[in-house]
Amino acid sequence: MNDLLCSADAGKVTLVVLLDLSAAFDVIDHSTLLTRLQMEVGIGGSALQWFHSYLSDRTQRVMVNQASSVTVPLLCGVPQGSVLGPVLFSIYTSQLGPLIEKHNVNRKMFADDTELYFSFSTDSESVRAAVCAVEDCCLEVKSWMLRNKLKLNDEKTEAMLCGSKLSLSKVSLDSIQVGQARIPLSSSVRNLGLYVDNLLTMSDHVSSVVKACYFHIRTLGRLRPSLNKKTANAVAVSLIGSTLDYANSCLWGFQRASCRGYSECKIRLRG
């Protein structure tokens, strides 16, 4: 958000691409991961054997009532709900960072969420150069993923052009090419639970948070007669307080009118 706002203040626009991976945690190749743990992270000896033991001899089956499927060995993937899962995935995809930066494209990566963004001036030559850089980067990222047994879902990838209203009016761009798909530019995207609109007003995010909070407030209001004050407070903090606090630093400095509903939810919560 800071990078986007700084670019907008400088009169630039930013092309943002949110890559979507299919079943990312489930297709991690164990032998490739162990090689990267050894060669890139420097893990060896008994520690490497521990990781090998952790990844090997895993099986899965499906049970419905008393019926069970055949047990099959898991030859790939890391446990998604585990503490190590996101860390191992990040190590597995560590080569993506330098590959993306080679195209002078900025990137943010969190586990299987990868965001590319490129800021540029609004003249036609800069727009063409930026689009070419981002499209070439996406093509090379997809090629790398195919070689490493990952799948980039072209059609579910999202893209957005953001900046000030004046800057956006100077740019004629409505879609970009990602792999085999032509992706139309969205007016708002969701990234790690944060809604960002192309004018950077954060109004979509505030509306989403307010809607979720009021739903929990109404539900808690119906349950309140059956709960003591301590329990009601614990439920409110867990369901409503955490929703209000999540990513709230991104609202710093925005107009009070944009965050009015957000503030009203906080008042209701304190009440």
FINUGU-694248 format. One record per residue (C-alpha): residue number from 0; chain; y, x, z. Coordinates in steps of 0.1 Angstrom, whole numbers. Layout:
BEGIN
> i, ch, v, u, w
> NUM, A, Y, X, Z;
...
This chain:
BEGIN
> i, ch, v, u, w
> 0, A, 0, 0, 0;
> 1, A, 24, 28, 8;
> 2, A, 18, 44, -26;
> 3, A, 23, 11, -44;
> 4, A, 55, 4, -25;
> 5, A, 69, 39, -31;
> 6, A, 62, 36, -68;
> 7, A, 79, 2, -70;
> 8, A, 109, 16, -51;
> 9, A, 111, 43, -78;
> 10, A, 112, 17, -106;
> 11, A, 76, 24, -117;
> 12, A, 46, 1, -121;
> 13, A, 11, 8, -109;
> 14, A, -21, -1, -127;
> 15, A, -49, -7, -101;
> 16, A, -86, -10, -109;
> 17, A, -111, -21, -83;
> 18, A, -146, -10, -94;
> 19, A, -176, -32, -86;
> 20, A, -210, -17, -81;
> 21, A, -242, -37, -83;
> 22, A, -265, -34, -53;
> 23, A, -249, 0, -46;
> 24, A, -267, 8, -13;
> 25, A, -301, -3, -27;
> 26, A, -304, 21, -56;
> 27, A, -296, 55, -40;
> 28, A, -322, 80, -52;
> 29, A, -337, 98, -22;
> 30, A, -344, 131, -39;
> 31, A, -309, 133, -53;
> 32, A, -294, 124, -19;
> 33, A, -314, 151, -1;
> 34, A, -304, 177, -27;
> 35, A, -267, 168, -21;
> 36, A, -271, 170, 16;
> 37, A, -285, 205, 12;
> 38, A, -263, 219, -16;
> 39, A, -230, 201, -10;
> 40, A, -229, 194, 28;
> 41, A, -249, 225, 38;
> 42, A, -276, 207, 58;
> 43, A, -309, 225, 61;
> 44, A, -339, 233, 83;
> 45, A, -350, 207, 108;
> 46, A, -318, 186, 102;
> 47, A, -327, 182, 65;
> 48, A, -363, 174, 75;
> 49, A, -349, 147, 99;
> 50, A, -330, 131, 70;
> 51, A, -362, 133, 48;
> 52, A, -382, 116, 76;
> 53, A, -354, 90, 80;
> 54, A, -354, 80, 43;
> 55, A, -392, 83, 35;
> 56, A, -421, 59, 43;
> 57, A, -399, 28, 44;
> 58, A, -415, -4, 33;
> 59, A, -403, -40, 29;
> 60, A, -419, -75, 26;
> 61, A, -406, -111, 25;
> 62, A, -418, -136, 51;
> 63, A, -414, -174, 48;
> 64, A, -428, -193, 77;
> 65, A, -463, -179, 81;
> 66, A, -466, -166, 45;
> 67, A, -459, -130, 37;
> 68, A, -455, -111, 4;
> 69, A, -473, -78, -3;
> 70, A, -457, -48, 14;
> 71, A, -441, -25, -11;
> 72, A, -428, 11, -5;
> 73, A, -390, 16, -8;
> 74, A, -385, 46, -31;
> 75, A, -347, 43, -31;
> 76, A, -318, 30, -11;
> 77, A, -303, 35, 23;
> 78, A, -303, 9, 51;
> 79, A, -270, -10, 45;
> 80, A, -267, -23, 81;
> 81, A, -272, 11, 96;
> 82, A, -246, 36, 110;
> 83, A, -258, 62, 85;
> 84, A, -258, 40, 54;
> 85, A, -221, 42, 44;
> 86, A, -220, 79, 53;
> 87, A, -250, 88, 32;
> 88, A, -236, 67, 3;
> 89, A, -202, 85, 5;
> 90, A, -221, 119, 4;
> 91, A, -241, 106, -26;
> 92, A, -209, 97, -45;
> 93, A, -189, 127, -34;
> 94, A, -187, 141, -69;
> 95, A, -168, 111, -81;
> 96, A, -136, 123, -64;
> 97, A, -130, 155, -85;
> 98, A, -142, 136, -116;
> 99, A, -115, 109, -111;
> 100, A, -88, 134, -102;
> 101, A, -95, 153, -134;
> 102, A, -78, 124, -153;
> 103, A, -48, 126, -130;
> 104, A, -57, 92, -116;
> 105, A, -53, 85, -79;
> 106, A, -83, 70, -60;
> 107, A, -92, 55, -26;
> 108, A, -129, 54, -17;
> 109, A, -145, 36, 12;
> 110, A, -183, 35, 11;
> 111, A, -191, 15, -21;
> 112, A, -155, 3, -26;
> 113, A, -137, 25, -52;
> 114, A, -101, 19, -62;
> 115, A, -83, 37, -90;
> 116, A, -46, 35, -94;
> 117, A, -20, 51, -117;
> 118, A, 18, 48, -114;
> 119, A, 40, 52, -145;
> 120, A, 73, 44, -160;
> 121, A, 79, 13, -180;
> 122, A, 86, 28, -214;
> 123, A, 60, 22, -241;
> 124, A, 49, 58, -244;
> 125, A, 42, 60, -206;
> 126, A, 23, 27, -207;
> 127, A, 1, 39, -235;
> 128, A, -6, 72, -218;
> 129, A, -14, 55, -185;
> 130, A, -38, 30, -200;
> 131, A, -56, 57, -219;
> 132, A, -60, 78, -188;
> 133, A, -73, 49, -167;
> 134, A, -97, 37, -195;
> 135, A, -110, 72, -201;
> 136, A, -115, 77, -164;
> 137, A, -134, 44, -161;
> 138, A, -156, 54, -190;
> 139, A, -165, 88, -174;
> 140, A, -171, 71, -140;
> 141, A, -195, 47, -156;
> 142, A, -213, 76, -174;
> 143, A, -216, 95, -142;
> 144, A, -230, 64, -124;
> 145, A, -256, 59, -151;
> 146, A, -268, 95, -147;
> 147, A, -270, 91, -110;
> 148, A, -289, 57, -111;
> 149, A, -259, 36, -100;
> 150, A, -246, 6, -120;
> 151, A, -209, -2, -126;
> 152, A, -206, -39, -131;
> 153, A, -179, -40, -158;
> 154, A, -174, -78, -158;
> 155, A, -168, -81, -121;
> 156, A, -144, -52, -120;
> 157, A, -108, -63, -113;
> 158, A, -75, -49, -125;
> 159, A, -39, -56, -116;
> 160, A, -5, -43, -127;
> 161, A, 19, -43, -97;
> 162, A, 56, -35, -92;
> 163, A, 89, -52, -89;
> 164, A, 96, -83, -110;
> 165, A, 121, -65, -131;
> 166, A, 98, -36, -138;
> 167, A, 68, -58, -147;
> 168, A, 90, -78, -172;
> 169, A, 94, -46, -192;
> 170, A, 57, -39, -196;
> 171, A, 36, -57, -222;
> 172, A, 1, -53, -209;
> 173, A, -24, -81, -201;
> 174, A, -58, -64, -200;
> 175, A, -76, -30, -200;
> 176, A, -110, -18, -212;
> 177, A, -136, -10, -185;
> 178, A, -169, 2, -200;
> 179, A, -180, -26, -224;
> 180, A, -158, -53, -209;
> 181, A, -122, -63, -215;
> 182, A, -107, -70, -181;
> 183, A, -77, -93, -179;
> 184, A, -50, -83, -154;
> 185, A, -50, -105, -122;
> 186, A, -20, -116, -103;
> 187, A, -38, -109, -70;
> 188, A, -68, -89, -59;
> 189, A, -88, -87, -27;
> 190, A, -97, -52, -14;
> 191, A, -115, -47, 19;
> 192, A, -103, -81, 31;
> 193, A, -67, -75, 21;
> 194, A, -51, -97, -5;
> 195, A, -25, -78, -26;
> 196, A, -4, -96, -52;
> 197, A, 12, -80, -82;
> 198, A, 48, -84, -68;
> 199, A, 37, -68, -34;
> 200, A, 50, -97, -14;
> 201, A, 18, -100, 7;
> 202, A, 22, -138, 5;
> 203, A, -14, -143, -6;
> 204, A, -27, -123, 23;
> 205, A, -5, -141, 48;
> 206, A, -17, -175, 34;
> 207, A, -53, -164, 37;
> 208, A, -49, -152, 73;
> 209, A, -30, -183, 84;
> 210, A, -56, -206, 68;
> 211, A, -85, -188, 85;
> 212, A, -67, -187, 119;
> 213, A, -58, -224, 119;
> 214, A, -94, -232, 111;
> 215, A, -105, -213, 142;
> 216, A, -77, -228, 163;
> 217, A, -87, -263, 154;
> 218, A, -123, -256, 161;
> 219, A, -115, -240, 194;
> 220, A, -93, -270, 203;
> 221, A, -122, -293, 199;
> 222, A, -144, -271, 221;
> 223, A, -117, -263, 247;
> 224, A, -127, -292, 271;
> 225, A, -161, -277, 274;
> 226, A, -150, -241, 280;
> 227, A, -133, -224, 310;
> 228, A, -102, -204, 305;
> 229, A, -119, -170, 305;
> 230, A, -145, -180, 279;
> 231, A, -118, -197, 257;
> 232, A, -97, -166, 258;
> 233, A, -126, -144, 248;
> 234, A, -134, -167, 219;
> 235, A, -98, -168, 208;
> 236, A, -94, -130, 209;
> 237, A, -127, -125, 191;
> 238, A, -122, -150, 163;
> 239, A, -84, -154, 159;
> 240, A, -69, -122, 174;
> 241, A, -91, -100, 153;
> 242, A, -82, -119, 122;
> 243, A, -45, -115, 129;
> 244, A, -47, -78, 138;
> 245, A, -68, -68, 107;
> 246, A, -47, -47, 83;
> 247, A, -15, -60, 100;
> 248, A, 2, -26, 95;
> 249, A, 4, -35, 58;
> 250, A, 29, -63, 67;
> 251, A, 54, -39, 83;
> 252, A, 88, -41, 67;
> 253, A, 82, -74, 48;
> 254, A, 106, -103, 49;
> 255, A, 103, -126, 79;
> 256, A, 100, -156, 55;
> 257, A, 68, -141, 39;
> 258, A, 52, -138, 74;
> 259, A, 64, -170, 90;
> 260, A, 30, -187, 91;
> 261, A, 15, -154, 105;
> 262, A, 40, -154, 133;
> 263, A, 34, -191, 141;
> 264, A, -3, -184, 144;
> 265, A, 4, -157, 170;
> 266, A, 26, -181, 190;
> 267, A, -2, -207, 189;
> 268, A, -27, -181, 200;
> 269, A, -6, -170, 230;
> 270, A, -2, -207, 239;
